[in-house]
Amino acid sequence: MQAVLNPPMPTLAVGGSALPAVNVRSNTAAAQFVRYVVIGVVSNAVYFAVFVLGSGSGTAEAVVAAALLSTVIANELHRRVTFRAADRVSWFTAQRDGGGTALIGLAVNEAVVEMLQNLTSHPTSAALAAWSIAISAVVGGLRFFALRTWVFDWP
C-alpha cells in the first residue's frame, strides 16, 4: 500500500556504469542538467521539423524560423521545467536573457568553426561538423551554467 501512495522517485542510471543515479525530480544541479539535456533534444527536434517543413520557402527563412521557434520553446521549458523558475522569472526575461545566451553560443560556435576553416587547408565537411558538435557541447555546458546562475538565479 505504501508503494502505491508514495511511488519511488524516477532516477536516471546509465547501464552498469559507476555513474550515480540522479533523481530527475529533484532540484540538484545534476537533475537540472538532465532536464536541460532532455529539453535540448526536444528543441533540436522542433528545429529539425520546422526547418524541413519551411525549407520550401528558402533555406535562410527556414533557419531563422526554426531557430526562433526552437529557442523560444526551449527557454520557456527551461523556465518552467529545468529550473522551475516560473514564479521567479518572467516569460520576457527568460526569452531576453536565455535568447541572449543562445545568440552568444551561436556566435562562439560560428567564430571557432570559421577559425578552424582558416587554419586548416581544405577541411572536410565531416571534420567541420564534428568540431561544430564538440563546440556546441562545450557552449551548451557553459550556457547551462549561465542559465542556472544568472538567468534563472538558482541559489
Secondary structure, 3 states (H helix, E strand, C coil): CHHHHCCCCCEECCCCCCCCCEECCCCCHHHHHHHHHHHHHHHHHHHHHHHHHHHHHCHHHHHHHHHHHHHHHHHHHHHHHHCCCCCCCCHHHHHHHHHHHHHHHHHHHHHHHHHHHHHCCCCCHHHHHHHHHHHHHHHHHHHHHHHHHHHCCCC
